[in-house]
Amino acid sequence: MGEAGGPGLTVAGIVHDRPARILDGVVRVTAANPGMMTGPGTNTYLVGSGDVAVIDPGPDDDAHLEAVLDAAEGAVRWILVTHTHLDHAPGAARLAARTGAECLGFASRDGFVADRHIGHGFRLPVAGGRLQAVHTPGHASNHLCFVLDPGPGGRGQPAPGGAATRVLFTGDHVMQGSTVVISPPDGDMAAYLESLRLVRDLVPPVGTIAPGHGDLIDDPRAAVDGYLDHRARREALVRSALGRAGRSTVDALVPEVYADVDAGRYPVARRSLWAHLRSLAAAGQVVGDDPDDPDTTWLAVPDG
């Protein structure tokens, strides 16, 4: 779920529930659920042929499910979810029932039931390569990204050709054209920043990001550095605003910290601001009467 974007946001080349081959061996089907939180819609990815892995089946929607089934170049064997939010995982149950596929995820929750729980380092062989899980908590504690690591002669080449590259399927960890909402208590800003650095510094590096919302990102390091810079600037605004106020609440700080955001998005922005304050409190830079209460009063801690 993103902080930026808006209803009806479109991305060139994305048509709802129409399969698009975006990489050699990778097909994208974008669900018809555009909005402020989902941008142009949730991306479902089909990886491989013969035995197919589906990443993020998306919403439980008839048209989307049929489009995913029609796009499969073989039997759907595995359904992987990056996390269990309602725009990414609910389609898993019916897709599994239709195909007999195994559902894999970090945790069973929010209505999603995994046949197998997987974690950091899990590897799944696919046609010509493998998918490897990277645990990236922050947006959600159960969030995984998946690296497609092409083997010799394998998948993962930018269509219509080019040298093989590692592809990172990021779910809601990194999006195209939007920053990400961090909503406590399951969302954790400090964990999110650490997870961003983790994927930025993967060895070997990834060459392409396939996000859960939006189009491919062809400069992953620059995109992740942009996220880190954005969060550092926002955190500086939080500290500055609270320092001037001395004591304040999330709702009182939002208009100043998010002066660049339309007021209609303040209910979403307040979640990420609360996450920033919780992170600053853990670092001893601010104090909250009850950091677990979004309506608590916060106190600035003087430098030094």
JODASUL-V639954 format. One record per pair of residues at least 24 apart in sequence whose ideal C-beta (glycine too) atoms are under 8 Angstrom apart, sorted by the first residue. I is the first residue (numbers start at 1). J is the second residue. D is the distance in Angstrom with one decimal. If there is no record, write none. Layout:
# JODASUL-V639954
i & j & d
I & J & D
I & J & D
This chain:
# JODASUL-V639954
i & j & d
1 & 37 & 4.2
1 & 38 & 7.0
1 & 85 & 6.8
1 & 87 & 7.3
1 & 139 & 7.6
1 & 172 & 6.0
1 & 180 & 7.1
1 & 181 & 4.7
1 & 183 & 8.0
1 & 268 & 8.0
2 & 36 & 7.8
2 & 37 & 6.3
2 & 38 & 7.5
2 & 39 & 5.9
2 & 172 & 7.8
2 & 175 & 5.2
2 & 177 & 7.9
2 & 178 & 3.1
2 & 179 & 6.4
2 & 180 & 6.1
2 & 181 & 6.7
2 & 213 & 6.3
3 & 178 & 6.5
3 & 179 & 4.7
3 & 180 & 6.9
3 & 181 & 5.4
3 & 261 & 7.4
3 & 265 & 6.9
3 & 268 & 6.1
3 & 269 & 6.5
3 & 272 & 6.5
4 & 177 & 6.9
4 & 178 & 4.3
4 & 179 & 5.9
5 & 36 & 6.2
5 & 37 & 8.0
5 & 38 & 8.0
5 & 39 & 4.5
5 & 177 & 6.3
5 & 178 & 4.8
5 & 213 & 7.9
6 & 36 & 5.4
7 & 34 & 6.6
7 & 35 & 5.3
7 & 36 & 5.9
8 & 34 & 6.2
9 & 34 & 6.2
9 & 39 & 5.1
9 & 40 & 5.5
9 & 177 & 7.5
10 & 34 & 7.8
10 & 40 & 5.6
11 & 39 & 7.4
11 & 40 & 4.8
11 & 176 & 7.2
11 & 177 & 7.3
11 & 214 & 5.7
11 & 215 & 4.8
12 & 215 & 7.5
13 & 215 & 6.7
14 & 40 & 5.1
14 & 41 & 7.2
14 & 215 & 6.7
16 & 41 & 5.9
17 & 63 & 5.1
17 & 64 & 5.5
17 & 66 & 7.9
17 & 67 & 3.9
18 & 67 & 6.9
19 & 46 & 7.9
19 & 67 & 6.6
19 & 70 & 7.0
19 & 71 & 3.7
21 & 159 & 5.7
22 & 159 & 6.6
22 & 210 & 7.1
22 & 216 & 6.0
23 & 155 & 7.3
23 & 156 & 6.3
23 & 157 & 6.6
23 & 158 & 5.9
23 & 159 & 5.7
23 & 167 & 6.3
23 & 208 & 7.1
23 & 210 & 7.6
23 & 216 & 7.8
24 & 155 & 5.7
24 & 156 & 6.8
24 & 157 & 4.2
24 & 158 & 7.5
24 & 159 & 5.6
24 & 161 & 7.8
25 & 49 & 6.9
25 & 127 & 6.3
25 & 128 & 6.5
25 & 129 & 8.0
25 & 154 & 7.5
25 & 155 & 2.9
25 & 156 & 6.5
25 & 157 & 7.8
26 & 148 & 7.2
26 & 155 & 6.8
26 & 156 & 7.4
26 & 167 & 6.9
26 & 210 & 7.0
27 & 71 & 5.0
27 & 73 & 7.4
28 & 210 & 7.3
29 & 58 & 7.9
29 & 64 & 7.0
29 & 67 & 5.0
29 & 68 & 5.3
29 & 71 & 5.4
31 & 58 & 4.3
31 & 59 & 5.5
31 & 61 & 6.3
31 & 64 & 4.5
31 & 87 & 7.6
32 & 61 & 7.2
32 & 63 & 6.7
32 & 64 & 6.8
33 & 58 & 7.5
33 & 59 & 5.5
33 & 61 & 7.4
33 & 87 & 6.0
36 & 265 & 6.9
36 & 268 & 7.5
37 & 87 & 7.4
37 & 181 & 7.3
37 & 268 & 7.4
38 & 87 & 5.4
38 & 213 & 5.7
39 & 175 & 6.7
39 & 176 & 7.7
39 & 177 & 6.4
39 & 178 & 5.8
39 & 213 & 4.1
39 & 214 & 5.4
40 & 213 & 6.8
40 & 214 & 6.5
41 & 213 & 7.2
42 & 87 & 4.7
42 & 88 & 6.1
42 & 212 & 6.2
42 & 213 & 6.5
43 & 210 & 7.2
43 & 211 & 6.8
43 & 212 & 5.6
43 & 213 & 6.5
43 & 214 & 7.7
44 & 68 & 5.5
44 & 91 & 7.7
45 & 169 & 5.9
45 & 210 & 6.1
46 & 71 & 5.5
46 & 72 & 5.7
46 & 73 & 7.4
46 & 76 & 7.8
47 & 126 & 5.5
47 & 127 & 8.0
47 & 131 & 6.7
47 & 148 & 6.3
47 & 155 & 7.1
48 & 73 & 7.8
48 & 74 & 7.3
48 & 126 & 4.1
48 & 127 & 3.8
48 & 128 & 7.5
48 & 155 & 6.6
49 & 73 & 4.0
49 & 74 & 5.0
49 & 127 & 5.3
50 & 74 & 4.2
50 & 75 & 7.4
50 & 127 & 5.9
51 & 75 & 6.2
51 & 77 & 4.4
51 & 78 & 7.9
51 & 126 & 7.2
51 & 127 & 6.9
52 & 76 & 4.9
52 & 77 & 6.3
52 & 78 & 7.8
53 & 77 & 6.8
53 & 78 & 4.4
53 & 79 & 7.8
53 & 80 & 6.1
53 & 124 & 6.5
53 & 126 & 5.4
53 & 131 & 6.2
54 & 78 & 7.0
54 & 79 & 4.9
54 & 80 & 7.0
54 & 95 & 6.7
54 & 101 & 7.2
55 & 80 & 5.0
55 & 81 & 7.8
55 & 82 & 7.0
55 & 131 & 8.0
55 & 146 & 6.0
55 & 169 & 5.1
56 & 80 & 7.5
56 & 81 & 6.0
56 & 82 & 5.6
56 & 88 & 4.7
56 & 89 & 7.3
56 & 169 & 7.8
56 & 171 & 6.3
56 & 212 & 6.0
57 & 81 & 7.3
57 & 88 & 7.8
57 & 89 & 7.0
57 & 90 & 7.8
57 & 91 & 3.5
57 & 92 & 4.9
57 & 95 & 4.9
58 & 87 & 6.8
58 & 88 & 6.5
58 & 90 & 7.7
58 & 91 & 4.9
59 & 86 & 7.3
59 & 87 & 6.0
59 & 90 & 5.6
59 & 91 & 5.9
60 & 90 & 4.1
60 & 91 & 5.0
60 & 93 & 7.3
60 & 94 & 6.1
61 & 91 & 6.9
64 & 91 & 6.6
65 & 91 & 5.9
65 & 94 & 5.9
65 & 95 & 6.1
65 & 98 & 7.4
68 & 95 & 6.6
69 & 95 & 7.6
69 & 98 & 6.6
69 & 99 & 7.5
75 & 99 & 6.9
76 & 101 & 4.7
77 & 101 & 5.6
77 & 102 & 6.9
78 & 102 & 5.4
78 & 104 & 6.1
78 & 124 & 6.4
79 & 103 & 4.8
79 & 104 & 6.9
80 & 104 & 5.0
80 & 105 & 7.0
80 & 118 & 7.9
80 & 124 & 7.6
80 & 131 & 7.2
80 & 144 & 7.7
80 & 146 & 6.3
81 & 105 & 4.3
81 & 112 & 6.2
81 & 114 & 7.9
81 & 144 & 7.8
82 & 143 & 6.1
82 & 144 & 5.4
82 & 145 & 6.6
82 & 146 & 7.2
82 & 169 & 7.0
82 & 170 & 7.4
82 & 171 & 2.7
82 & 172 & 6.9
82 & 173 & 7.5
82 & 212 & 6.4
83 & 139 & 7.0
83 & 140 & 4.2
83 & 142 & 5.4
83 & 143 & 4.3
83 & 144 & 7.0
83 & 171 & 5.7
83 & 172 & 6.5
84 & 109 & 5.4
84 & 110 & 3.9
84 & 111 & 7.4
84 & 112 & 4.5
84 & 140 & 7.1
84 & 142 & 6.0
85 & 110 & 7.0
85 & 140 & 6.4
85 & 172 & 6.9
86 & 110 & 7.2
88 & 171 & 6.4
88 & 172 & 7.3
88 & 212 & 6.4
105 & 142 & 7.1
105 & 144 & 7.3
106 & 133 & 8.0
106 & 135 & 6.9
106 & 142 & 4.1
106 & 143 & 7.3
106 & 144 & 5.3
107 & 142 & 4.3
109 & 142 & 6.9
118 & 144 & 7.3
119 & 144 & 7.9
120 & 144 & 8.0
126 & 155 & 7.1
127 & 154 & 7.2
127 & 155 & 6.1
128 & 153 & 6.3
128 & 154 & 2.7
128 & 155 & 4.5
128 & 156 & 7.8
129 & 154 & 3.9
129 & 155 & 5.3
129 & 156 & 6.1
134 & 168 & 7.9
134 & 198 & 6.8
134 & 199 & 6.4
134 & 202 & 7.4
135 & 195 & 7.9
136 & 170 & 7.9
136 & 173 & 4.8
136 & 195 & 3.9
136 & 198 & 6.6
136 & 199 & 6.4
137 & 188 & 6.4
137 & 191 & 4.5
137 & 192 & 7.4
137 & 195 & 6.0
138 & 173 & 7.2
138 & 182 & 6.4
138 & 187 & 6.8
138 & 188 & 5.8
138 & 189 & 7.2
138 & 191 & 4.5
138 & 192 & 2.5
138 & 193 & 7.2
138 & 194 & 7.4
138 & 195 & 4.7
138 & 196 & 7.5
139 & 171 & 7.8
139 & 172 & 4.8
139 & 173 & 6.1
139 & 180 & 5.4
139 & 181 & 7.3
139 & 182 & 6.2
139 & 187 & 5.9
139 & 192 & 6.2
140 & 172 & 7.4
140 & 186 & 5.8
140 & 187 & 6.7
141 & 186 & 5.3
141 & 188 & 7.1
141 & 191 & 7.7
143 & 171 & 6.3
143 & 172 & 7.0
143 & 173 & 6.1
143 & 195 & 7.6
144 & 171 & 7.3
145 & 169 & 6.2
145 & 170 & 5.1
145 & 171 & 6.4
145 & 173 & 5.5
145 & 199 & 6.1
147 & 202 & 7.0
147 & 206 & 6.4
158 & 208 & 6.9
165 & 206 & 7.4
165 & 207 & 3.2
165 & 208 & 5.8
166 & 202 & 7.7
166 & 204 & 6.3
166 & 205 & 7.2
166 & 206 & 4.4
166 & 207 & 5.8
166 & 208 & 7.8
167 & 206 & 6.5
167 & 207 & 7.2
167 & 208 & 4.9
167 & 209 & 7.7
167 & 210 & 5.7
168 & 199 & 6.3
168 & 202 & 7.5
168 & 206 & 4.2
168 & 208 & 7.2
168 & 209 & 5.1
168 & 210 & 7.0
168 & 220 & 6.5
169 & 210 & 4.9
169 & 212 & 7.9
170 & 199 & 7.3
170 & 209 & 5.5
170 & 210 & 7.0
170 & 211 & 5.1
170 & 212 & 6.5
171 & 211 & 7.7
171 & 212 & 4.3
172 & 212 & 5.1
172 & 213 & 7.4
173 & 199 & 6.9
174 & 199 & 7.3
174 & 209 & 5.7
174 & 211 & 5.8
174 & 217 & 7.1
174 & 220 & 7.8
174 & 223 & 6.1
174 & 224 & 6.4
174 & 227 & 6.5
175 & 211 & 4.7
175 & 212 & 6.6
175 & 213 & 4.7
175 & 214 & 5.4
176 & 209 & 7.8
176 & 211 & 5.0
176 & 213 & 6.9
176 & 214 & 2.8
176 & 215 & 5.2
176 & 216 & 7.4
176 & 217 & 5.4
177 & 214 & 5.1
178 & 213 & 6.7
178 & 214 & 7.0
179 & 227 & 6.7
179 & 230 & 5.8
180 & 227 & 7.6
181 & 268 & 5.7
181 & 271 & 5.8
181 & 272 & 5.7
182 & 271 & 6.9
182 & 272 & 5.0
182 & 275 & 4.0
183 & 271 & 4.0
183 & 272 & 7.4
183 & 275 & 7.0
184 & 271 & 7.1
184 & 274 & 5.7
184 & 275 & 5.2
184 & 278 & 5.8
184 & 292 & 7.8
184 & 294 & 7.5
185 & 292 & 6.4
187 & 271 & 7.2
187 & 275 & 5.7
188 & 275 & 7.0
188 & 278 & 7.6
188 & 279 & 7.6
189 & 231 & 7.4
189 & 272 & 7.6
189 & 275 & 4.0
189 & 276 & 5.6
189 & 278 & 6.6
189 & 279 & 3.9
190 & 279 & 4.5
190 & 282 & 6.2
190 & 283 & 7.8
192 & 231 & 7.9
192 & 275 & 7.8
193 & 228 & 6.7
193 & 231 & 6.1
193 & 279 & 7.8
196 & 224 & 5.4
196 & 227 & 5.6
196 & 228 & 5.7
197 & 224 & 7.9
197 & 228 & 7.2
199 & 224 & 6.4
200 & 224 & 4.1
200 & 225 & 6.9
200 & 228 & 7.7
231 & 276 & 7.9
234 & 272 & 7.6
234 & 276 & 6.4
235 & 276 & 5.3
235 & 279 & 7.5
235 & 280 & 7.0
238 & 273 & 6.4
238 & 276 & 4.8
238 & 277 & 6.5
238 & 280 & 6.8
239 & 280 & 6.7
239 & 285 & 6.6
239 & 286 & 7.4
239 & 300 & 7.4
242 & 277 & 7.8
242 & 286 & 6.1
242 & 298 & 6.0
242 & 299 & 7.9
242 & 300 & 4.6
243 & 300 & 4.7
245 & 300 & 7.4
246 & 299 & 7.2
246 & 300 & 6.1
247 & 297 & 5.7
247 & 298 & 6.9
247 & 299 & 5.2
247 & 300 & 7.7
248 & 297 & 7.2
248 & 298 & 5.9
249 & 295 & 6.5
249 & 296 & 7.2
249 & 297 & 5.7
249 & 298 & 6.9
250 & 274 & 5.1
250 & 277 & 6.9
250 & 294 & 5.9
250 & 295 & 7.2
250 & 298 & 7.6
251 & 295 & 7.5
253 & 298 & 7.9
270 & 294 & 7.1
